Amino acid sequence: MEEAVGIRWHHFITRMAVRTYPQASACFAEQQASLATVFRALSGNAGLRLALAAEQRLKTSRSWVQKVAGSGLRQALAWRDESCLYLPERLDFYPDAGLNRDLYLWLAALAACSEPRQHEQQHKAQAQQPHWLLLNQRCVTLCLQRFPGLVSVYRRLAVAEVEQRDQRLTLSQAALPREQTLRQAILQPGSVSYLPAGPGDADPVPLWLYPQTQGPALSRTDDVAATAADHPAAQPKANIRRRATLTEDPDGRDGLMVFRLESLLSWSEFIPLDRTADDNDDEDDSLRIAEDLDVITLSQQRSRQASKIRLDLDLPCAAEDDIPLSDGRLFAEWDYRKQRLLPDYCRVIPMLPRAVAATGLPAALQPVARRLRQQFASFNTQPQLMRHQLQGTQLDIDALIAQQARQQQGNGDSLAPVWRQPQRNQRDLACLLLADLSLSTDAWANNDKQVIDVIRDSLHLMGEALDASHDQFAMYGFSSRRRDHVRINMVKNFNEPWGQQIHGRIKALTPGYYTRMGAAIRQANEILQDQPAEQRLLLILTDGKPNDLDLYEGQYGLEDTRMAIIEAHRKGITTHCVTIDQDCQDYVPYVFGHLGYFRIERADQLPRMLPRLYLNLTGLNS
């Protein structure tokens, strides 16, 4: 009974403490597509993207009901960095849903007029004054001057915000001067140059952008940067950007001994990791704890033991690894921050599966393969022998006998079509399939197959179809482990015949490491450029965005991949990306172009859709 009463009391007091309008809320997920278009268009940078902002703890004024309910302690604030705008998951400050949607639009436009470096410079110049006050007024004024059509939108939002602050806030006498100054800055941006002091934090203004961190900026050491991998298993369930700080690690010489002496023989159990809060290995618990943290603390310890264990335990020994065909080649990489190519920066190593056994096409794929071969055989580009020609290189014996019979009957022609002439179809095409073999392909596509199984099936069927059409084609896979180890797994080169040996190599494909896509694409560009075909097509199969263990993540990886695609187009190579990443709309159109990619809803659709896509790309369906 006590528990039931407690639950009802909690629900009641929580509802009483709400000072917003959930029934009129606007959701980020519903507005994301249109906001991304507006943000990129107004800022002039198509590489910028949108993401969710994490809630952070604030020391603002609260009513007594909120204090009883324990609410009003955290709030998600809009902010941006050099590559992304972070917005709250839901906006419900105003009773009109249209105003809440307009607030999303206004924040996107305001971010387009804001440069992240301005925040840092202003913070250093005015350490004692809240730099966001002056900066936001300046950005609001600039935004209204640059986009006059938003003046009426901002006026409505400003008036509604001032009205709602009367109802939303419970202020002490000491906080009133600061609040009056904020309201003046909202209604008349640019008119305030000083913010009076007050207790706690100033109540946030939803119409403004706030700094990324309230404390000193995070400075990443080489070790931290090198081990900040974009591992699928390490991502929070919600794609929310959080604050981070660095901390000094204990040296291990102080404090109590917290392990048994007999464990000293097992050094793998004694690794210098921060286990102060919880040592639970449950991934769901770890992610839940991370979501509850305001600040995630990173170690500055110079030791690389943890990263070595994480990286190298999964590496096979040389006797079991794929066979390297050479020492590799060096390729450039695009550094968007320096706006230049870094020469000889990545080493691409061609690999061949070890101990591959020749095998046939899997029995489950044979019915589909027969249909594809029949369909693609009609597009055969092999030379065809044209009969009954007026000129040619060989006599058509049947046509000659018929002509002689007609002449004996007095019906013969002086110019008789009695020749045979080989004639090649007009299409001259070389296609290279480049498959992503990163760690993420080890995930399950459905209840029966992993993503790597789907990729294998796709390569089997695609090879059967292209072999029937006699188009020139090659197949490669790729993964990476830092810039000096980009693996290109050769499945079939352009000179090899399709057969059981190739099926064996496809069967031997396994998930690799990470996704340094730019280097793999540059290697594929060189292979395709050596082909004398009139049309050259690079078809990329992937399930995620570019990433690697070093700084090759985020916008850096996207910009390098985009530059590799631009280089391919300059060489006359047509590129197309086939992705099963359901969150690809934020980055794939920017990297490959709006018409340069195709998203498959479910991974298990890939084997059926890939040949059909090839027909569309090569114009064979017309």
C-alpha positions, 0 to 999 in steps of 0.5 A: 500500500505504501509503495502504491501511494508513493507511486501515485504521489510521484506522478502527481507532484511530477505533473504539478511541477511541469512548467512547459507544454508537452501537448504542444511539443515539437520533436527533433526526429520529425523536424530533422530532415527539413532542419538539416536542409535549412542549416546546410543551405544557410551556412553554405557548408553541405558537410554540417549535420544535426544531432541531439544535445545532452541534458546538463545540470543547471543551478537555476531558480526553481519553484517549491513544487519543482524542489519537492518533485526533484525536477528542473535540475537538468535541461538540454541546451542548443549548441554547435561546433565546427561540424555539427549543430546539437539541438534538444530532443524535444521543444515544448516551451510554448503553448502553440506547437507552431511556435515550438517548430519555429524555434527549431527553425530559428536555432538552425538559422542562428547556428548558420550565422555563428562560428564555433571559434567565436565562442572560444575567443570570446570566452578567453577575452571575457573570462569574468562575463558570460560571453554567451550574452554578447555573442548571442546578441551579435548573432541574433542581429546578424541573423536578422540582417542576413535573413530578413524573412525571419524577423517576424518569426523571431519577434513572435518567439521573443514576445512568447518567450518573455510572456512564458518566463513570467509563468515559468520562472520563480525568481528571488529579489536578488535575481530580478535585475539579471532577469530584466536584463536578459528580457531586454536582450531578448526583445532588443538584441544588441542593447545589453552589454553587461549582465548583473550578478545573481544567485546561481545560473541565469535561466537559459534562453531557448532562443540562444545558443550556448557554449559547448562546455562550461569549464575549460575546453577538453584537450586531447592528448595523443594517446586519448585521440589515438584510442578514441575509436568509433566502435559500434559496441561503444556507442550510446543507444541515443546519439547524443553528444556529451561533455568530457574532461580529462583527469590525472590517473592514480599512480597505484602507489597509494590507497588500499589493495583491492585485489587478492594476492593470488591474482598477481599471476594473471596480469590480464586481470590487473589493467590500469582502468578506472573502476571507481564507480562500477565494474559491471561488464554488462554492456546495457548497464554501462550504456545506461550509466553513461547516459546518466552522466553529465560529464564523461571523464577520460584518462590522460595516462600515457600507458597504451596497455589498454589500447593494445589489448583492445586492438591486438587480441583480435589480430591473427598471427602471420601464419593464420592471417591473409597473405599479403601480396606486396608491401603495399602502396602509399596513397594521399589523404585529404585533411580538410582542416589544412585544406590540402592532401597529405602525400604518401599518408596511408599504406594500402596492402593487397591481401589474398585469403589463405588456404582457400578451397575451390567451391561451387555456388551455395545451393540456396542461391542456385535458383536465383542465380539461374534466373539472373544468368538468363536475364543478364545473358540477353545483355551479352557484350561478346562479339556476335556473328551476323549472318546474311551480310553483303560483306564480311570476313567469312562465307555464310555457307547456307546463304551461299547455297540458297543463292546458288539455287536461286541463280539456277532458277533465274532469280539470283541477285548480283549482290547477294548477302552471303557473308558472315561478319563478327559484330560487338555490342556497343556497351564497353563497361568495366565494373569494380565492386568494393565491399566494406568488411569492417567490424560492423559487418559482424552484426546480425542482419536478421534472425538467420544471417549476419551482415557479412553473410549478406555481403557474401551472397550479394557477391556470389549473385552479382558475379553470376550475373556479370559473368553471364553478361560478359561485362568486365568486372572485379571484386575487392573488400576492404578494412583498416587498422590505422593509416599504415594498415589499410587492407584490400582483400582481392576477391577477383581481379579483372583478368581472372575468370569467374569460377569455383576459385572465386566462390571459395574466396568469397566464402572465406571473407570475414569481418575485418577492422575499421573503415578507412574508406578514402584510401580504399577508394583511391586504390580502386580508382587506380585499378579502374583507371588501368582498364581500357573500357569506355565506361568505368563504374565503382560500386561501393557496398557499406553499412556505415560511415568512414571511421578508424582508430586514429583521427579518421572519424566524424567530419575528417573521415567524411571529407576525405571520402568525399575528396576520393569520390571527387578524384574518381569523377575527375578520372571519368569513373562513375561512383555509386554507394549502396548502403544499409545504414538507416541513418545515412541521410546525414552524411551519404548525400554530402559524400556521394551526391544526392543521386550517387547512392541507394539506401536499402531498408533491410540488409537481407534485401541486398542480394536481390536489389544489387543486380537490379541496381546495376541494370539501372546504373548501366542503362540496361533496363531502358 
